[in-house]
Amino acid sequence: MKIESYMQIVFLVSAAALFAPVIISNGAPNADGSINLSIKLRLLAFVLFEACVGIFWPSIMKLRSQYIPEEQRSTIMNFFRIPLNVFVCVVLYNVNYFSMATMFSMCASFLGLCFLCQQRLSTMAASGMPVLLPPFLIRRDADLLCLHYYIALRLVSCNSCIAYRVPSRGRSKAD
């Protein structure tokens, strides 16, 4: 199976896993102190998401080497670092204004966008359309798609780290 094909599945599974905490209710704790079903399902979703991240990184490296020319790869990659860092700073600065459900929903939405871009890339690759980035970044529709795809991938990788932050619950330093 080609990378362009199975990455669609990875993005859909990742989106579902990140959306799981939004749709799974907390549930009441068990009387015997054991872990309830909702916590088990959330843990399973988190493990599934982490498995998808493990598949994502080697696959994206292969896609980068396949679609971004080596001569321009570092320039193109660094071109996106500034807006990415600005986006991350803005989100982290305003993180207190978002609920956890909103953060998980945003991450799942970005992964949905990645799925759509990956689906388009897969269609283009299957039809034989050229999808390489030119030296000046944007010259064709395919190039614009690759740029949006890469931006979406970078946003998801940063937002997934933000979404899985563990808020402090007033614990003491001894805990």
C-alpha angles and dihedrals in degrees: 000000000000121000091241090059103045093043088066088061091045092054093047093048090046091050091050091047093051092046092051095085089055096054100033111082121223095244127198119292116256117258093233092054096250124137112275125229096258092057090048090051092049090049090050090050090050092050090047091051091050090051088053090050088053090054093042101061101054090041094051090049089055091047091049091052090046099047107025115065113240093232091060101028098101092045093049093044092049091046088068098045095081098053090039092053091046090052092048092048092050092049093045091047091053098035092114090063093060127073119226089251090056092049093050090046091052091050092048089049092052089050089050088054089050089052091053092047091046090050090052092047090050091051091049093048092048092050092049096245113156112250103174118128115243123224093264092049103233124053105121139032089252091056092051089051091052090051092050090045091053093046091051091049092051092047092051094049091053097041093051088060090049094047095053094054113130112230116220113248099201095281119164122242090253092065 
